[in-house]
Amino acid sequence: MASTFNLTFFPLALLLLFGCASAQLSTNYYSSTCPKLFSTVKPVVQSAISKENRMGASILRLFFHDCFVNGCDGSLLLDDTANFTGEKNANPNKNSVRGFDVIDNIKTAVETACPGVVSCADILAIAARDSVVILGGPSWNVKLGRRDATTASLSGANNNIPGPSSNLDVLTSKFSAQGLSTTDMVTLSGAHTIGQARCTSFRSHIYNDTNIDGSFASSTQSSCPATSGSGDDNLSPLDPITSYTFDNNYYKNLINQEGLLHSDQELYNNGSTDSQVKTYSTNPSQFKSDFAAAMIKMGDISPLTGSQGEIRKNCRVVN
């Protein structure tokens, strides 16, 4: 009986959670308390990407990995200490997530403009949007008003974030657990039109899978040795055609069986998501429009609002 009750009321509870949380977020949340917020954040992001094109993808990934663990609450930004275990050393993040110094630089600039007002969680949300725009992607109005977590979840990071070897069922399930649909999942996966991945993330796909173009596999193998422990950190672009441009080539690559990760190619592998991949491969404007909407939806995942959490002075430590 208890199990039936929980299953019956879970969709309603989820609706209430998202409805209440997102209702407290607002695109003009800081309009009076920090009116120059957006013009303070973007130049710092622009400078970081100018120094290293890859950084835009890294910041976007930070936001994704933050939101999938207890919501978009800035918990990923917290450093481990002797008395605190954060999320940075979880399996999906260790030696992989990066860009924390850029968030620190943004926070410093924002604190100068309006001290003690803007959360690190909101700074990350804005920086993710700005990164996409700077690299040629769509813009959207970022909903704000999140507060910063005072806790983190190593187990949540290990369990909630889909890995590069995930199949379609696992991907669908992990996105669904966050209130995101299969359509949202295919759309948000398009973030892999920018950025790079480590050899250890795609080695099995390029050597063992059969749903991969032979010449693409061979060329990728040249920088990713078959032996585990050899070249594990060697990087390859997720989209080798336009690695630093936010476009729809990711989906074209999937149709050509040139997805770098096993989880990427699962989106176009004679399954239920093939048609959406085909649509995006020929309709870049629809992809960009849908991506903006999906990013807003992801940003609504379980934010801390009102008197919950805090406004961190330093994004790496609890006040």
Steps between C-alpha positions, in 0.01 A plus 500: 500500500778741592673440169179562306433820693847636425478421130154653473592829658858537373407682175289748698778550753749557220265750337460687825876499557576644159202735509587651837872518436486649153233748608750647746760548228476811286689644205506840670587376848805728536369793297508734801759331724765438233396681179839456332517125564485382139744761376736399781490128429530484121838677456661254742355205309606657169855550627524140618377360167731733308792352693377143450215414266431178684398689815151577370415131486660445840278763665188361331591154630547638852142623497368165375693302762389741772130484412488119488605469865240639744406771251670814372643607834871560443593190704747387234708812561582405861852376571573195714638579845607292798143515628305520174471274197380673187417381148817592314657159553196296400569264210329718233690807621847394614778621268222611267284796609681829470443874483474562873756779478281680246203482737728636774596793277136573420409485867776748585374742236138461610589547867668828407188615317247385761643329810314214663209502257550248217532128560767281346222277366358794302845606382552152356160511326581834337853392403365186332260710290773751411736218397245364254431845356869588462558177306217575257208333673158628605428739782228473763379698797659338804265457793668606823451497874679175587687482827813300574506159663683450827536128426605280209442139401785279381262205464254713304774603258608138459146376439304777330728618218477277191835361391655471152428126480128540578246341269180672392290353782746621763520845344123527485465384860759738642352800322149394601610490864571872467161574346645522149340318208667284237456792261681726747777241526563490126491879487736557793740235365555745215728684742755247373527712188777673699770370732730203525508163672777292654613178334385299802144616430481371144767228470251215519276660237771551238655154547208273591173642366374417151268800454789730413641614166820309432711790380381717790592224745845460345580870502387533862704197604815682393480717811337247731700178549306178558680418824339635814740726687667614179393844383193502724498880517556560128223722366286475188228745392141391547429666164815491285344715225428820694640430846455851637181605323159432650311356202312185396797305362483268801181350359644472151791309652262255668326425170844427352575272798768740617388557858807506723336351807298180516225701670499748210453236233221339703283796399517381139513123508171375353313613807221732609713816484620459140230727358588790728868470409403507130288810554777690677757394239310692233334771710760694702254773596264252662788342690614835634149604597436169675839512670427839653166375634658182637771698678234709673323181603822345633572819691169452685612174661451525878654841569544623854296819540375739764676435830646164389876469462714814496677750277860379510777757531743253339355246257741231621404502869193528716480830688 
